[in-house]
Amino acid sequence: MAGKNVESRGHASPAPAVTRAAAVLEVLAESATGRLTLSDLARELGIPKSSTSNLLQALEDAQLITRLGSDYALGVKLVELGAAYLSRRDEVREFYRFCEAAPVLSGETVRIAMLEGDNVIYLARHEGHPAVRLTSNIGDKMPVTLCAVGKALVAKLHDHDLEQIFPDDAPLPVMTSKSLRTGREIKDQIAQIRTQGYAFEDEESTLGVVSLAVAVPTRGAHGPSLGVSVTALKATFSDSQRDAMVRELMDLSKMLGNPMG
């Protein structure tokens, strides 16, 4: 878990209390149940229970966490902060505007995601197809090799970076029987993604569900890497549907990458 090295990070930080507070939020976010006791948190953070208790009280006062009996969970203030962050991203506003007007994507489940290390984080989600709502939500993380948008984004990396990240025999996260298993498999797919211009996920994170994705052209050398994806039911997915979705995803990505163009 993220909190394991909090003490070493805290000593190197100009503001150790802030580093510890961030670690609390990260540990709670990664918890399987979303709830941890004081003892659990102290153990994960590697700091005394008395120090952890003071830290939790400060976070609770700020509504960044909440108490549920003897457990602690993330607080509602984080939702407000996250919403404020997203509302100020031009890409998110333009994403919703485009999806609402698009002939095909307006009726589908569409997402915009950002690359963060080995994962993508979903920043926004257009709800156009109720039957596919059991897939990832805003704020969720997903390993890049398990989703079309992750594949589309890592396909932009240089080959030597891909070799370091995905050695041929490196095991990959698995969620279904269709998930990719090795670094060699993801690199083989990347070659195809670069040729066809879009990524495809075939039931690799959710059985019965497929996804298409394209990367957004990067603005600036240090800008975040963004991608857009659309999800569909495998049972009704067709070549003509794929082609129509890819065309609109391409238009969406170009608009997000160059809104003035």
N, C-alpha and C positions, 0 to 999 in steps of 0.2 A: 504494500500500500504506500501511498505518497508520503505519509507522515514519518516513515521509518528513519529518514535522514534529517529530520527537522532540527535536531540539536546542532549538527555540524553546519547546516545552512544558517541556523540562527546566529552562531558565533561569527560567521562571515558577513552577516547582514548588518547594514547601518541602523536597522530598526528591527531587532529580534522579536519584539512583541507582534509586529505586523506579520513577520514571517511565520510565527507560530499560529496566528489567527488564520492566515491563508491556508496553512496546513490542516487546521481543524475543518475548514470548509471543504477542502479537497478530500480528506478522509471520509467525511460524511457523504459526499457526493459519490464516492467509489464503493460505499458500503452496500452489500447485497440487499439489505432491508431498508436502507436509508435512515436507520436509527442505531445509535450506539450509546452505551452508558458512559459515565465519567471514567470508570476503570478501563473500559475499552479504549477510550480516547487517550488517556494517560499512557497506556501501554503502546498504542500506535505512534504517539508523538515522542515517546521516550523521555517524558518529563514528569516530575512529581505530581501526585493527585492534587495537592494544594495549589500549585501553579496552574494546573489545568482547570481547576474549579474557578479560579479568578478570571482566567481567560474566557471560559464559557459564560460567566456572568456578564462580562463586558460585551460579548457577542450577542447574548440574549437581550441585553438592554438596547442594543442597536437594531434588534429584530432581524439580525443576520442568521440566527439560529432560534429554535423554539424548543421548549421542554415538553415532553410527552411522558408524564409519569416520571420514572427514573431514567428515561432515555432522552437523547438530544437528536434533533433533526434540523435540516436546513430551514431557514425562515422565509417568510413571505417577502421581506425586503429584497431578497435576491431576485425575485421575480420582477419587482419594480425596476431594479437596476439593470437587469437583462433586457427588459422591454425598452428602457431608455437608450441603452446601447444600440439595440437593433433599429429603433426608430430614427436614429441619427445616421444610419448607414444608407447612403444614396442607393447602393446596389439593392438593398432589401426593398426599399420603396418602389424602385423601378421594376424589380422582379414581380411584385404583386400586381402592379399596373399592367405589365405585359401579359401575365397569366390570365387575368380577368378578361382581356380582350382577344386572346388567341383562339382561333377556331377549334383547334384540337386540344391544346393543353388546358384550356379553360374547364374542360370536363374531366381532367385527370388529376392524379396526385403528383404534384411537382415540388421539388425542393431546391434550395440553394445551400451549398455547403462550403466550408473553409478547411483547407488542409492544415493540420496541426500535428507535426511529427509523423507517427505511424497511423494516425487516425484522421477522420474528417469529423467536423462538428457541424450539425445542421443549424443554419441561421434562420431559415424561414421555410414555410410549408403552405402551399396552395392546396386547399381541399376541394377537389373536383370529383372524386370517385369514392364514395363511402365504403365500398367493398375492400379498399386497400388501406384502410386507416390503421391496421394493426402493425404497420411498418414504422420506421423511425420518426420521432417527433422533434420539434425545435429543442435545441440544447443537447440532444443525444450525441454520443460519440460512436463511431463505427470504425473498426480496422479497415485500412484502405483496400486490402485485398478481398474484402467481403462485400463491397458495394461498387456499383458502376461508377459513381462519381469519384470514389477513391482511386479506382483504376485509371480514369481519365486524367486525374491530376498527377499521379506518379508517372504516367506516360510522358509528361513534360520534362521529367528529370533527365540529366545526362546519363549516358550508358555507364560511365564509371561509378556514378552514385548508385545506380540500380544494382550494380554488381556488389557494392559494399552492403547495401540494405538487404538485398535478396540473393545471398549465395544459392547456388543450385540446390543444395540439399537442406536449406533452411526450412524448418517446419513453419507453417502458417496457421493462424487461428481458424478454427472450424466450427461452423454452426449447423450445417446440414450435410447430407451425403453428397451434395453437389459442390460443396466448398472446395476451392483450390487448396492443395496440400503442401506444395513446395515452392521455393523461390524460382525454380526452373519453369514451373507452370505459369506463374504470374508474368515472368519475362517473355514467355512465348505469346501470351495474350497481349502484352504491351506492343509487340511488333505488329500484331493485327490491328490494334487500336490506332496506332500511328498511321497505318495504311488507309483505314476506312474513315478515320476522323471522329469516331465516337466509341464509347465503351459499352459493353453489354454484360449484364449480370443475369445468369440463368439459374434461379432458385438457390443461389449460393448463401443467402442470409435468411430467407424465408421460403419454405416449400410452397409452390403454387404461385409464386410472384416473380416477375422478371423486371428488369430496370434498364434504362438507357441513359447515358450521360455524356456531356461534353464539357471541356474545360473552358473557362472564360479567359480571353486574351488578357495577359497581365498588363496593368497600367503602372509603370515605374519599376525600377529594378528591385525595390524592396517591398512592393505591395503584397498583400496577402494573396494566396492562390485560391481562387474560387472556381466552383463548378456547379452545373445545374443538371438535375436528373428528373426523369419521369418514371413512375411505377405503373405496371399493368398486371392483370391476371394472366397467367400462362395459358389457361384453358381457352381464352378468347383472343390471344395475341396472334397477329397475322403480319405477313410481310408488308402489306399496304399500310397497316397501322404503324409499323416500325418506321417506314419511310416518311410518313407524315409527321410523326413525333420527332424524328431526327431533324427534319427541315425546320420545325419551329424551335427546337432546342438550339440549333445553330443560329437562328435569328435572335433568340433571346441572349445567347452568349455574346454575340457581336454587339448587341445593344448595351449590355452591361459593361463590356470592355471598352466601348467607345460611344457613350451616350450622345455625343455631339455629332457623330457621323451619320 
